Amino acid sequence: MRFHFALALQALWTAVCQAAMQHYPAAWGHYDVCKSQVYTDEGLTWDYMACQPEATDMTKFLKVTLDPPNITCGDPPETYCALENPYMCNNECDASTDELAHPPHLMFDIEGRNPTTFWQSTSWKKYPKALLVNLTLSWNKTIELTDDIVLTFESGRPEQMVLEKSLDYGRTWQPYQFYATDCLDAFTMEPKTVQDLTQHTLLDIICTEDYSRGYVWKNDKTVRFEIKDRFALFAGPRLHNMASLYGQLDTTKNLRDFFTITDLRIRLLRPATGATMVDETNLSRYFYAISDIKVQGRCKCNLHAISCVYDKDKLGCECEHNTTGPDCGRCKRNYQGRAWSAGSYLPIPKGTANICIPNNIGPVIRPNVSSLGVANRKEECNCNPFGSVSDRCNGTGFCICKEGTTGPKCQECLPGYLWDDGCKSRVCDNELLRCQNGGVCVNNVRCNCPATYSGLLCEKSRCSSELGGCRGPDSGQAPLTPPSAFRLLLLLLLGSVLLGEAAML
């Protein structure tokens, strides 16, 4: 009896675990294949898909510059004191000795070494003149950020700092985020955190005080720019609804640009002091030191490449879909049959490749001599009757496509449109862009969501912010989730077995 009971418990526990795992589905769409061969009525042909390189550690490919260039410690040699203990002055920096030098490349070496390796600035010996340092990270390539930017300080975290980005190789700069112990005093900005942002304010530039206080404890050494928390505003707290995020990235250029950079600049404005007043008798306590910088991302290839190579100190996409250029940003020669377009994440999970097609070969319009004189006659082009205005070419030899339709014969849909005897604007369907959480797709143009959900695909819970989560309309109690139902079933099974054993005694 006990043996059967144990087997039942094991099976039930497996079901509970599977249900818990399925409650948070995997991210939709990896876009790791650009094309595959498929069989059609016309034989073996290529099926093209949107594709992008895998995310990786982008610090392996950057160039770092410092301003002023002589701000690194060690020339001349200098002795430093610990911030938390002004009498502990046994740290020496000497650029002429490898063991005592702290050059910039040590911000990007292998972590976990003992002792820790780090870059270090000169001390604040010119106080009260500000100790200003600009650290610029350049890739000479457009990249897309996929995870938090993390700076680990070996010294105390700076009391004032700005993280900036460039999209034009350092010609112009925009702030990403401000950091200060007192945002109002430093930047005349109200302090905020990433948790204060919403989908509508995601692009707002904020000042945070979360990373500028605490200079002693080991777990207080990092400064972050939170990429994933911003992703979560669309994809959910565990990023399990990437369809929503991909849909927003596909249709909102400002959002795509927000997570895209060519350069980063870290402006260090005031070092950690650990007190309200600076100890002018011991300025060797105040400096900047960074042991690690993490930047996770991928080459921007406009969804036309799955690999990015580093050759001759330069990153470049290995373009597919008949595209070319550093970012696959134009069509190859002889493949300009239609205007270049970036790939599309939609529909999930394959996306739309938007390949460049060959140029039309030969003239479509030709002179025709008749007894009535010389005239130009338009030849039939076999334009798709549903996607084109006419089945004949226009005066320049091309089919005239209806709204949302593309292709040489107007037989393909642009991103955001669905083929249904022509291309119709699409929000949802019953195959790939499914309405979630019980929502119903209405004519491919909207999701009819249950009362407790909202969003383009019913992906957002209306009451996720309420204490205790969503509550049932009648009982006022939290609804029973699938894992809770399994626990109840487990208790019932356990009770029935115990009662059976008691009856046998």
C-alpha positions in Angstrom: 0.0 0.0 0.0 2.7 2.4 1.0 4.6 1.5 -2.2 1.6 2.5 -4.4 1.1 5.6 -2.3 4.8 6.6 -2.9 4.4 6.1 -6.7 1.2 8.2 -6.7 3.0 10.9 -4.8 5.9 10.9 -7.2 3.7 11.1 -10.2 1.7 13.9 -8.7 4.8 15.8 -7.7 6.1 15.5 -11.3 2.8 17.0 -12.6 3.0 19.8 -10.1 6.6 20.7 -11.2 5.6 20.6 -14.8 2.6 22.8 -14.2 4.8 25.3 -12.4 7.3 25.3 -15.2 4.6 25.7 -17.9 3.1 28.7 -16.0 6.0 30.7 -17.4 6.6 29.8 -21.0 9.9 30.2 -22.7 10.8 33.4 -24.6 9.2 33.5 -28.0 11.3 33.6 -31.1 15.1 33.1 -31.0 15.6 34.3 -34.6 18.7 32.1 -34.9 18.1 30.9 -38.5 18.0 33.1 -41.5 16.6 30.6 -44.0 15.7 26.9 -44.4 14.8 24.7 -47.3 11.2 23.6 -47.7 9.2 21.6 -50.2 6.4 23.5 -52.0 4.3 22.8 -55.1 7.2 24.3 -57.1 9.8 22.0 -55.5 12.6 22.6 -53.0 12.7 26.4 -52.3 14.1 28.7 -49.6 11.9 29.8 -46.7 13.4 33.1 -45.4 13.1 34.3 -41.8 14.1 37.2 -39.7 17.4 36.5 -37.9 19.8 38.1 -35.5 23.2 37.3 -33.8 23.3 35.8 -30.4 23.9 38.1 -27.4 27.4 38.1 -26.1 29.9 40.1 -23.9 30.5 43.2 -26.0 33.4 44.4 -23.9 35.6 42.0 -25.8 35.3 44.3 -28.9 35.5 47.8 -27.5 38.1 50.6 -27.5 38.3 52.6 -24.2 39.6 56.2 -24.0 40.0 58.4 -21.0 39.6 62.2 -20.7 41.9 63.6 -19.4 44.3 61.1 -20.9 46.7 61.3 -17.9 44.1 60.7 -15.3 45.2 57.1 -14.6 47.3 56.7 -11.4 51.0 55.7 -11.2 52.8 58.5 -13.1 54.3 59.7 -10.7 53.8 56.9 -8.2 51.3 57.6 -5.5 50.2 56.1 -2.2 46.5 55.8 -1.3 44.5 55.5 1.9 41.4 53.5 2.5 38.2 55.5 2.4 36.7 53.8 5.5 40.0 54.0 7.4 42.2 57.2 6.8 45.1 55.6 8.7 45.4 52.6 6.4 47.6 54.0 3.7 49.4 51.0 2.2 48.0 50.9 -1.3 50.5 52.1 -3.9 50.1 52.8 -7.6 53.1 52.8 -9.8 52.7 52.7 -13.6 56.3 51.4 -14.1 55.7 48.2 -12.1 53.2 45.6 -13.5 52.2 44.5 -10.0 51.3 48.0 -8.9 50.0 49.5 -12.2 46.2 50.0 -12.7 45.7 50.7 -16.5 42.3 50.9 -18.1 42.3 47.5 -19.7 42.0 45.9 -16.2 38.3 47.0 -16.2 37.7 44.3 -18.8 39.9 41.4 -17.8 38.8 38.1 -16.3 37.0 38.5 -13.0 37.7 36.4 -9.9 41.5 37.0 -9.7 43.1 37.4 -6.3 44.0 40.1 -5.7 41.4 41.9 -7.7 42.6 43.8 -10.8 41.2 47.3 -11.5 41.7 50.6 -13.2 42.4 53.5 -10.8 42.5 57.3 -11.2 44.8 59.8 -9.6 43.6 61.0 -6.2 41.7 64.2 -5.5 44.8 66.2 -4.9 43.5 69.3 -6.6 40.5 69.7 -4.3 38.3 71.8 -4.3 38.6 71.6 -8.1 36.3 68.9 -9.2 37.8 65.4 -10.0 36.3 64.9 -13.4 36.9 61.8 -15.6 35.2 60.7 -18.8 35.5 57.0 -19.7 34.3 56.4 -23.3 33.6 52.9 -24.6 33.5 52.7 -28.5 32.6 49.8 -30.7 32.7 51.5 -34.2 29.6 49.5 -34.8 25.9 49.8 -33.9 25.0 47.4 -31.2 21.7 46.5 -29.4 21.8 46.1 -25.6 20.2 42.9 -24.2 21.1 43.0 -20.5 21.9 45.4 -17.7 25.0 47.6 -17.9 26.9 46.8 -14.7 29.9 48.8 -13.3 31.8 47.3 -10.3 33.8 49.8 -8.3 36.8 48.8 -6.3 36.6 52.1 -4.5 33.5 53.6 -3.1 30.7 54.2 -5.7 30.8 57.8 -7.0 28.5 60.3 -5.4 27.7 61.9 -8.7 27.9 60.2 -12.1 26.2 60.3 -15.5 25.9 57.4 -18.0 25.6 58.7 -21.6 25.0 57.1 -25.0 25.8 57.9 -28.6 24.1 56.7 -31.8 26.5 58.5 -34.2 29.9 57.2 -33.2 30.5 59.8 -30.5 29.6 62.9 -32.5 26.6 63.7 -30.2 25.6 62.4 -26.8 22.4 61.9 -24.9 22.1 61.0 -21.2 21.0 57.5 -20.3 20.7 58.0 -16.5 21.9 60.2 -13.7 23.3 58.9 -10.4 23.7 60.9 -7.2 23.5 60.7 -3.4 21.2 63.7 -3.7 19.5 64.1 -7.1 17.9 67.4 -6.3 21.2 69.0 -5.2 23.4 67.5 -7.9 21.1 67.7 -11.0 17.9 69.5 -9.9 16.0 66.3 -10.6 13.5 64.4 -8.4 15.0 61.0 -7.4 13.3 58.0 -9.1 14.0 54.3 -9.7 13.3 52.1 -12.7 10.3 50.7 -10.8 8.7 54.2 -11.1 8.6 53.9 -14.9 5.7 52.7 -17.0 5.2 51.7 -20.6 4.4 55.3 -21.4 7.4 56.7 -19.5 10.0 54.0 -20.3 12.1 56.5 -22.4 12.2 59.1 -19.6 15.7 60.0 -18.3 15.8 59.6 -14.5 18.1 60.3 -11.7 18.5 57.6 -9.1 20.0 57.5 -5.6 20.0 53.7 -5.4 23.6 53.2 -6.5 25.4 56.2 -4.9 25.2 55.4 -1.2 27.2 52.9 0.8 30.9 52.7 0.3 32.1 50.0 2.7 30.1 46.8 2.1 31.1 44.5 -0.6 27.6 44.1 -2.1 27.3 47.9 -2.5 30.0 48.2 -5.2 27.9 47.9 -8.3 26.2 50.6 -10.4 23.5 49.5 -12.9 21.6 50.7 -15.8 18.6 48.4 -15.8 17.8 47.1 -19.3 15.9 44.0 -18.3 13.6 45.9 -15.9 12.7 48.1 -18.8 12.1 45.1 -21.1 9.8 43.7 -18.3 7.4 46.6 -18.7 6.3 44.9 -21.9 7.4 41.3 -21.5 6.4 40.8 -17.9 8.5 40.4 -14.7 10.1 37.2 -15.9 10.3 38.2 -19.6 8.0 35.3 -20.4 6.0 37.3 -22.9 8.6 38.4 -25.4 5.9 38.6 -28.1 4.7 41.9 -26.6 8.2 43.3 -26.4 9.0 42.3 -30.0 5.8 43.8 -31.2 6.7 47.1 -29.6 10.3 47.1 -30.8 8.9 46.3 -34.3 6.6 49.3 -34.5 8.2 51.9 -32.3 11.5 53.3 -33.6 12.2 55.4 -30.6 12.0 52.3 -28.4 14.5 50.4 -30.7 16.8 53.4 -30.7 16.7 53.6 -26.9 18.4 50.2 -26.6 20.8 50.9 -29.5 24.2 52.5 -29.2 27.6 52.9 -30.9 29.3 54.3 -27.8 28.9 54.6 -24.1 30.3 57.4 -21.9 30.7 57.2 -18.1 31.1 60.7 -16.7 32.5 60.5 -13.1 31.8 63.8 -11.5 32.4 63.3 -7.7 34.2 60.4 -5.9 32.9 58.8 -2.8 33.7 60.7 0.3 31.8 58.7 3.0 30.9 61.8 4.9 29.3 65.2 4.4 32.7 67.0 4.5 35.8 66.3 2.6 38.9 65.6 4.7 41.3 68.1 3.2 44.2 66.8 5.3 44.1 63.4 3.6 43.0 63.8 0.0 44.6 60.5 -1.0 41.4 58.8 0.3 39.4 60.1 -2.6 39.7 58.6 -6.1 37.9 56.4 -8.6 38.6 52.7 -9.1 36.7 50.3 -11.4 37.3 46.5 -11.4 34.7 45.4 -14.0 32.3 46.7 -16.6 29.7 44.4 -18.2 27.9 45.3 -21.4 25.8 42.5 -22.9 24.4 42.9 -26.4 24.5 41.9 -30.0 25.5 43.5 -33.3 22.7 45.4 -34.9 22.1 43.7 -38.3 18.5 44.8 -38.9 17.3 41.1 -38.6 19.3 40.1 -41.7 22.2 38.1 -40.1 22.9 35.5 -37.5 26.6 36.1 -37.0 28.8 39.1 -36.5 32.6 38.8 -37.0 35.4 40.7 -35.5 38.1 41.2 -38.1 40.9 43.8 -38.3 39.7 45.4 -35.0 36.2 45.9 -36.4 32.8 44.3 -36.0 30.7 43.5 -39.0 27.5 41.6 -39.8 27.7 38.6 -42.1 24.6 39.6 -44.0 21.9 37.3 -45.5 18.7 38.0 -47.5 20.8 39.6 -50.3 21.7 42.5 -48.1 25.1 44.2 -47.5 26.8 46.8 -45.4 28.1 46.9 -41.8 24.5 46.7 -40.4 23.0 44.9 -43.5 21.4 48.3 -44.2 21.1 48.1 -48.0 20.4 45.7 -50.8 23.2 44.1 -52.8 23.9 45.2 -56.3 21.4 43.6 -58.7 19.1 42.9 -55.8 17.2 46.2 -55.8 13.9 45.1 -57.2 12.3 46.8 -54.3 13.4 49.3 -51.6 15.5 47.8 -48.7 13.7 47.2 -45.5 14.7 45.9 -42.1 13.5 42.5 -41.1 10.5 42.2 -38.8 10.1 40.3 -35.5 6.5 39.6 -36.5 4.9 37.2 -36.8 6.3 35.3 -33.9 8.4 33.1 -33.9 9.9 33.3 -37.4 9.3 37.0 -38.2 9.4 38.4 -41.7 12.7 38.5 -43.6 11.9 41.3 -46.1 14.6 40.0 -48.4 16.0 42.0 -51.2 14.8 40.7 -54.5 16.6 40.6 -57.9 16.2 43.5 -60.3 13.5 43.1 -63.0 15.2 41.7 -66.1 14.2 43.2 -69.5 11.8 45.9 -70.3 8.1 45.6 -69.4 6.9 48.3 -71.8 7.8 48.0 -75.5 6.9 50.0 -78.5 4.2 48.6 -80.7 3.8 49.8 -84.3 0.3 49.5 -85.8 -1.6 50.8 -88.7 -2.9 53.6 -86.5 0.6 54.8 -85.8 3.2 54.3 -83.0 2.0 53.8 -79.5 3.2 52.3 -76.2 1.2 49.3 -75.1 1.4 48.1 -71.5 2.1 44.4 -71.3 0.4 42.2 -68.8 2.6 41.6 -65.7 0.4 39.0 -64.0 0.1 41.3 -60.9 -1.8 39.6 -58.1 -5.4 40.7 -58.5 -5.9 40.9 -54.7 -2.7 42.7 -53.9 -2.4 45.1 -56.8 -4.6 47.9 -58.2 -4.5 46.4 -61.7 -3.2 43.2 -63.3 -1.2 45.3 -65.6 2.1 47.2 -65.0 2.1 51.0 -64.6 4.0 53.3 -66.9 7.4 52.4 -65.4 6.9 48.7 -65.6 5.9 47.8 -62.1 2.8 46.5 -60.4 0.9 49.1 -58.4 0.5 47.5 -54.9 -2.3 48.2 -52.5 -1.7 49.4 -49.0 0.2 46.9 -46.9 1.2 44.9 -49.9 4.7 44.5 -51.5 6.6 42.2 -53.8 7.2 42.3 -57.6 3.7 40.9 -58.1 2.1 42.5 -55.0 1.8 39.0 -53.5 3.5 39.6 -50.2 2.5 41.5 -47.0 4.5 44.2 -45.2 5.1 43.6 -41.4 1.9 44.2 -39.5 -0.4 42.9 -42.3 -2.1 39.6 -42.8 -2.8 38.0 -46.2 -6.6 37.4 -46.6 -7.4 38.0 -50.3 -5.0 40.9 -50.0 -3.0 42.3 -47.1 -5.1 43.5 -44.2 -3.8 45.2 -41.0 -3.1 42.5 -38.4 -2.9 42.6 -34.7 -3.6 39.0 -33.9 -4.4 35.7 -35.5 -5.0 32.1 -34.3 -1.6 30.7 -35.3 1.3 32.8 -34.2 0.0 36.1 -32.8 -2.4 34.5 -30.4 -4.4 36.5 -27.9 -3.3 35.4 -24.5 -5.0 34.7 -21.2 -8.3 33.7 -22.8 -8.5 36.6 -25.2 -10.3 36.2 -28.5 -9.0 37.6 -31.8 -11.6 39.7 -33.5 -11.1 39.9 -37.3 -7.3 40.0 -36.8 -7.5 43.6 -35.7 -7.9 43.4 -31.9 -8.0 41.0 -29.0 -11.2 40.9 -27.0 -9.6 40.5 -23.5 -11.2 39.1 -20.3 -12.0 41.7 -17.6 -8.8 41.0 -15.7 -6.4 41.4 -18.6 -5.4 44.2 -21.0 -2.8 45.0 -23.6 -2.4 44.5 -27.3 -2.4 40.7 -26.9 -4.2 40.6 -23.4 -0.7 40.0 -21.9 -1.0 42.4 -19.0 -2.9 41.7 -15.8 -5.0 44.6 -14.7 -4.6 43.8 -11.0 -1.0 42.7 -10.9 -0.2 45.7 -8.7 -2.8 44.9 -6.1 -1.7 43.4 -2.8 -2.4 39.7 -3.1 -2.9 39.7 -6.8 -6.1 39.3 -8.7 -9.2 38.4 -6.8 -12.3 36.5 -7.8 -15.5 38.5 -8.4 -17.7 36.6 -6.0 -15.7 35.2 -3.1 -13.2 38.1 -2.8 -10.5 35.4 -2.5 -7.5 35.0 -4.8 -8.4 32.5 -7.6 -7.0 29.0 -7.4 -3.9 28.8 -9.6 -3.0 25.5 -11.3 -0.2 24.8 -8.8 -2.6 25.4 -5.9 -5.1 23.0 -7.5 -2.4 20.3 -7.6 -1.6 20.9 -3.9 -5.2 20.5 -3.0 -5.4 17.3 -5.0 -2.2 16.1 -3.2 -3.8 16.7 0.2 -7.0 14.9 -0.8 -5.0 11.9 -2.1 -2.9 11.9 1.1 -6.1 12.0 3.2 -7.8 9.2 1.4 -4.7 6.9 1.7 -4.4 7.6 5.4 -8.1 6.9 6.0 -7.7 3.6 4.0 -4.8 2.6 6.2 -6.6 3.5 9.4 -9.6 1.3 8.3 -7.3 -1.7 7.7 -5.8 -1.5 11.2 
